[in-house]
């Protein structure tokens, strides 16, 4: 099966897209890379786990946190959603997934269906 890593940070309407991607497939695990505000306010009926980051931190620090939290936990097939968050967060997520040996594919949503970007 496939794991999902999604940034859940800033951007008007981006939480809706992340929520739809979470519903669009049967994921083995869902990891949401998020700051404290998102962790306190995002709810979903699917099981998921937060990885708390400081979006104001340096890319290297964000990446280090992600690597530490997800080490030995990712499936070789890992979908990544970058609909939410900043470029800095996106670079940290992709870099961490590659360091952890995940084969990644970027996913998005169109007409309530998941697509590969």
N, C-alpha and C positions, 0 to 999 in steps of 0.2 A: 504494500500500500504506500501511500504518499503522505509525508508530513507537509504542513503549511506553516510558513513563517510570514507574518504580515506586520508591517509598520502600522501603528495605531497612534498617530500623533496629531498633527495639525493639518488643516485644510478643510474648507467649507464643504460639507457633504461627503467627505471621504470615509467617515465611519460607516455610512450606509453601504458603500461599496465593499468595505471589508466584511461587514455583516453578511452581505449577499454571497461573497466568495466563501465564507465559512459554511454557508448553507448549500452551496452549489455542488459539493462532493462529499464523499465519505472519507475524511482525513484520518490517518492513524493518530496523529497528534497535531494540535494547533498551538503555535507559540506566537504571542502578540508582543512585539517590541514596543514598549510604551513608557511615557513619562508618568509620574505620580498622578497628575490630573486625569489622564485617560484611565488609569487603573481604578481611580475612585468613581468614575462616572460611566464606564462602558459595561453593559450587561448583554449577555447572549444566552440562548438556550442550549447551545452546543458546549461541550466541555472544552476548555482551553486553559492555557497557562500564560501568565504575564512574565515578561523579562523586563524588569524596570531599568530604564536608562535616564540619564540626564541629557536632554536634547541640546543643552548649552555647552556640554563637554566637548572635548576634542574627539575627532574620528577614532583615533587609536584607543581612547578610553572606552568609547561606546563599543567598539569591536571587541575589546578585551572582556567586557562584561558579558557580551553575547556568547563568546567562545567559552568562557567559564561556565555559564549556565546551561549551554547546550552540548558540551563535550560528551561524546559517547551516547548521544541521545537522538541524533538525526538519522533518518532513513537515507539510503543512497539516492532515492528519488525525493527531492524536496522542491515544492512549489513556493515561490516567493511573490508576495503582493506588495507593490510599492505605491499603491494608490494614495496613501497617507504618509505624512512626514516630510522631512527635508532631504535634500540631496546628500547632506552629511550622514544622516541616518541610513539612507539607502546604500551609500558606499560601505558603511560599517556592516550592514546586514549581509550584503553580497560577499564582502571580503571574509567575514566570519564563516559563512556557509562554505565557501571554497576552502578555507583553512581546515575546516572540520571534515573535508572530504565529500561533501554532498554534491551530487549531480543536480544542478539547479535548472529550473525553468520558470520564467516569469509569467504570471497569470493575471488576468483582469476579468471583468464581467461585461457582458453585452446581452441585453434582453433577458436578464436573469440567468444567463448561462455562462459558465466559466469558459474563457478562451485563453490560449497561450498568446502572449504578446510578442 
